[in-house]
Amino acid sequence: MSQAKNEYDDIAEAYRDSKQLSFRKYLEEYSLFEMLGKVRGKSVLDLACGEGFYTRKIKRAGAAEVTGVDISAEMIRLAEEEERTHPLGCKYLNRDVTEMEIAESVDVVVAMYLLNYAKTKEELLRFCQVSYNVLRSEGRFVGVNDNVRNPPNGTVSFAKYGFEKECATPPKEGDVILYKLVNEDGKQFEFKNFYLAQETYQWAFQEAGFADFKWVDLHLAPIQQDNLFWDEFLSNPPLIGLMAFKR
């Protein structure tokens, strides 16, 4: 178990509360479950699960087994506390994904904002290898990531959606992408992602053995389709989905 203090330990509750921001529900969550499709009866590994927000939602969607993994001990503490309060049968592990070995194979790997923590192509490859190795044949990898195909250029603001993102223009491999979030209660916090080119992602998935790797644009939930509030987000998408298969 990872014992070192992680930067997310200090912002765990604020990050948990950020799941109530509207872009999370109407774009992030909607797109994730569109990519996932039917999970009933499936076994799922939720990497970078945080406090278990999507771990629980996937379990409620009918998955047979769901295990969440996160490097932050405080995030896992919050997840386990919620499991004790409202038991669903979710399991949680405090692990560094790059050092993780899991004996039992799963049908689906979910990685919400895991890959954008890779600072180098070697770290990204390791994330992909771990995901590939734990999947059964015909298994799926599904995730949402910082949109490396559309790095911020300093002229677009996402403040009305509850966050800003900053990085060098143009970004180089390994450059920091700084996210600054403001929750609905006014609580502010920030964290770092790292930029790697889209070609590096394509290389890492192929090198790990995945087939049919593709980027997936996030889609707006139908209930919000006519809401002009989302036009700036959709015309300069800061986030992107990813999907790949183990043949």
C-alpha positions in Angstrom: 0.0 0.0 0.0 1.2 3.5 -0.8 2.0 5.2 2.4 3.5 8.5 1.1 1.3 11.6 1.4 -0.3 12.4 -1.9 -1.2 15.9 -3.1 -4.8 14.9 -3.4 -5.0 14.0 0.3 -5.2 17.8 1.0 -8.0 18.5 -1.5 -9.9 15.2 -1.3 -13.1 16.7 0.0 -13.0 19.7 -2.4 -12.4 17.4 -5.3 -15.3 15.1 -4.2 -17.6 18.2 -4.0 -16.5 19.3 -7.5 -18.5 16.3 -8.9 -21.6 18.5 -8.4 -20.4 21.0 -11.0 -22.8 20.9 -14.0 -20.2 19.9 -16.6 -19.5 16.8 -14.6 -23.1 15.6 -14.9 -24.1 16.8 -18.3 -20.9 16.1 -20.3 -18.5 14.0 -18.3 -20.9 11.5 -16.7 -23.2 11.3 -19.7 -20.3 10.6 -22.1 -18.7 8.1 -19.8 -21.9 6.0 -19.6 -22.4 6.3 -23.4 -19.0 4.9 -23.9 -19.4 2.2 -21.3 -22.7 0.9 -22.7 -24.2 -2.0 -20.7 -22.2 -3.0 -17.7 -24.7 -5.3 -16.1 -23.0 -8.5 -14.9 -19.5 -7.1 -15.8 -16.5 -6.9 -13.6 -15.0 -3.4 -13.6 -11.7 -1.9 -12.4 -12.0 1.9 -11.8 -8.5 3.4 -11.9 -7.9 6.8 -10.3 -11.3 6.3 -8.7 -10.9 9.2 -6.3 -13.6 9.1 -3.6 -15.5 6.5 -5.6 -18.0 8.7 -7.3 -18.1 6.7 -10.5 -17.2 3.4 -8.8 -20.6 3.6 -7.1 -22.5 4.8 -10.2 -21.1 1.8 -12.2 -22.1 -0.6 -9.5 -25.6 0.9 -9.4 -25.7 0.5 -13.2 -25.6 -3.3 -12.6 -21.9 -4.2 -12.7 -21.3 -7.5 -10.8 -18.0 -6.4 -9.2 -16.4 -3.0 -9.1 -13.0 -2.2 -7.5 -11.7 1.3 -7.2 -8.0 2.1 -7.1 -6.5 5.5 -6.1 -3.0 6.6 -5.0 -4.5 9.0 -2.4 -5.1 7.4 1.0 -7.6 10.2 1.9 -9.6 9.6 -1.3 -9.8 5.9 -0.5 -10.8 6.8 3.1 -13.7 8.9 1.8 -14.7 6.1 -0.6 -14.7 3.4 2.2 -16.6 5.7 4.5 -19.3 6.1 1.9 -19.3 2.3 1.4 -19.9 1.8 5.1 -22.7 4.3 5.2 -24.4 3.2 2.0 -23.1 -0.4 1.2 -23.1 -1.3 -2.4 -20.4 -4.0 -2.4 -17.7 -1.8 -4.0 -14.1 -2.6 -3.1 -11.3 0.0 -2.8 -7.5 -0.2 -2.9 -5.0 2.5 -2.0 -2.4 1.8 -4.8 -0.1 3.5 -7.2 -1.4 2.2 -10.6 2.1 2.1 -12.1 3.2 -0.4 -9.4 0.0 -2.4 -9.2 -0.4 -6.1 -9.8 -3.9 -7.5 -9.8 -4.3 -11.3 -10.2 -8.0 -11.4 -11.3 -8.9 -10.2 -14.8 -11.8 -7.8 -15.4 -14.2 -7.1 -18.3 -13.8 -3.3 -18.3 -11.1 -0.8 -17.1 -12.4 2.7 -16.4 -9.8 5.5 -16.1 -11.3 8.9 -15.4 -8.4 11.4 -15.6 -5.7 8.8 -14.9 -3.6 9.1 -18.1 -3.1 12.8 -17.9 -0.9 12.3 -14.8 1.8 10.7 -16.9 4.8 13.1 -17.2 6.6 11.0 -19.8 5.8 8.5 -22.5 7.2 5.7 -20.4 4.8 6.5 -17.5 1.9 6.6 -20.0 2.9 3.3 -21.4 3.0 1.8 -17.9 -0.6 3.0 -17.3 -1.6 1.4 -20.6 0.2 -1.8 -19.8 -1.4 -2.2 -16.4 -4.8 -1.7 -18.0 -4.1 -4.1 -20.8 -2.7 -6.8 -18.5 -5.7 -6.8 -16.2 -8.3 -7.0 -19.0 -9.8 -10.3 -20.2 -9.8 -11.0 -23.9 -12.4 -8.8 -25.6 -12.2 -6.4 -22.7 -12.6 -2.7 -23.0 -10.7 0.4 -21.8 -12.8 3.5 -21.3 -11.7 6.9 -19.9 -12.0 10.6 -19.9 -8.9 12.8 -20.1 -7.6 16.3 -20.5 -8.0 17.1 -24.2 -4.5 16.9 -25.5 -5.9 17.5 -29.0 -7.0 20.9 -27.9 -4.5 22.4 -25.5 -5.5 25.8 -24.0 -4.2 28.8 -25.9 -4.8 31.5 -23.3 -7.8 33.0 -25.0 -10.6 30.7 -23.9 -12.1 30.9 -20.4 -14.0 28.1 -18.7 -14.7 30.1 -15.6 -18.5 29.9 -16.0 -18.3 26.1 -15.9 -16.3 26.2 -12.7 -12.7 25.9 -13.8 -9.8 27.3 -15.6 -6.8 25.5 -17.2 -3.4 27.0 -18.0 -0.3 25.7 -19.7 2.5 26.9 -22.0 1.6 27.8 -25.6 2.3 25.7 -27.4 2.9 22.9 -24.8 5.8 20.5 -25.0 5.9 16.9 -23.8 5.7 16.8 -20.0 4.6 20.4 -19.6 2.3 21.1 -16.6 -1.4 21.8 -17.3 -2.8 23.6 -14.2 -6.4 23.2 -13.4 -8.1 25.7 -11.0 -11.6 24.7 -9.9 -14.2 26.7 -8.0 -17.0 24.6 -6.4 -20.6 25.7 -6.1 -19.9 26.6 -2.4 -17.0 28.9 -3.5 -14.3 26.6 -2.4 -11.2 26.9 -4.6 -8.5 24.4 -5.3 -6.1 23.4 -8.0 -4.1 20.4 -9.3 -1.7 19.6 -12.1 -2.0 17.4 -15.2 0.7 16.9 -17.7 0.7 17.3 -21.5 1.7 14.5 -23.8 1.0 14.7 -27.5 -1.9 12.8 -29.1 0.7 10.8 -31.1 2.3 9.7 -27.8 -1.1 8.4 -26.6 -1.6 6.5 -29.8 1.9 5.0 -29.5 1.4 4.0 -25.9 -1.9 2.2 -26.5 -0.5 0.4 -29.5 2.7 -0.6 -27.7 0.7 -2.0 -24.8 -1.2 -4.3 -27.2 -4.5 -2.5 -27.5 -6.5 -2.6 -30.7 -8.9 0.0 -32.1 -7.7 2.9 -29.9 -9.8 6.0 -30.6 -10.6 9.5 -29.2 -14.2 10.1 -28.4 -15.7 13.6 -28.2 -17.8 14.3 -25.2 -21.5 14.6 -25.9 -24.0 16.8 -24.1 -26.9 15.1 -22.3 -30.1 15.4 -24.3 -31.8 17.3 -21.5 -29.3 20.2 -22.1 -29.2 20.1 -26.0 -30.9 23.4 -26.5 -29.0 25.2 -23.7 -26.7 27.9 -25.2 -24.7 27.9 -22.0 -22.6 25.0 -23.3 -21.6 26.5 -26.7 -18.2 27.7 -25.6 -17.4 24.4 -23.9 -18.4 22.4 -26.9 -16.6 24.7 -29.4 -13.3 24.5 -27.5 -13.6 21.1 -25.7 -11.2 20.9 -22.8 -11.9 17.2 -22.1 -11.9 14.1 -24.3 -12.9 10.5 -24.1 -10.7 7.5 -24.9 -11.6 4.0 -25.8 -9.6 0.8 -26.7 -10.1 -2.9 -26.8 -8.1 -6.0 -26.0 -8.5 -8.5 -28.8 
